[in-house]
Amino acid sequence: MNDIRKQVIAEIIQVMEQAHERGEDVWKAAEAAFPGTPIGVITEAWVEFDHAEQERWWQSLEKTIEGEIIKNAIAKTGGAA
């Protein structure tokens, strides 16, 4: 993907992120901000947006689980919990 395409996708993703923060439909926000954009381009941006959302979710889950494991390990060894 060349730089212009990357920039366009990044701009669409930014609109999606802002819409998501406001609780709006990210797809509709992208279509409204970039009228006439082919559905394939919106889809490509949405896939990247969604992947980033999933990654943040996984990281949050992993931190929670790691925190519980550490907390339980400290409790089992008699340390402060």
Secondary structure, DSSP 8 states (H G I E B T S, - for coil): --HHHHHHHHHHHHHHHHHHHTT--HHHHHHHHSTT--HHHHHHHHHHHHHHHHHHHHHHHHHHHHHHHHHHHHHHTT---
